[in-house]
Amino acid sequence: MATQGGGFLIHGSDPADTFTPEDLNEEQRMVEQMCMEFLEK
């Protein structure tokens, strides 16, 4: 469940629920790269 507002400051969280860029799969990384290239133009 998502924490609302500043609730993350006072409530604990499970590290498994934290999203990091390392969690991206190959397809998601390719989409990211395509978007970055598009924005450069």
C-alpha positions in Angstrom: 0.0 0.0 0.0 1.3 3.4 -0.9 2.0 5.9 1.9 0.3 9.3 1.6 1.9 12.6 2.1 4.8 12.7 4.6 3.7 9.4 6.1 7.0 7.8 4.9 8.8 9.9 7.6 7.0 8.4 10.5 6.0 4.9 9.3 8.3 2.0 8.7 8.6 0.5 5.3 9.6 -2.9 3.9 12.8 -2.6 1.7 11.2 -5.1 -0.8 8.5 -2.4 -1.5 11.0 0.2 -2.5 11.5 0.6 -6.2 15.0 1.3 -7.5 16.3 1.6 -11.1 18.0 -1.7 -10.6 14.5 -3.3 -10.6 14.0 -2.5 -14.3 14.0 -5.3 -16.7 15.7 -5.2 -20.1 12.6 -4.0 -22.0 12.0 -1.2 -19.5 15.6 -0.1 -19.8 15.2 0.0 -23.6 12.1 2.2 -23.3 14.0 4.5 -20.9 16.9 4.8 -23.4 14.5 5.5 -26.3 12.8 8.3 -24.2 16.1 9.9 -23.3 17.2 9.9 -26.9 13.9 11.5 -27.9 14.3 14.2 -25.3 17.8 15.1 -26.6 16.4 16.1 -30.0 
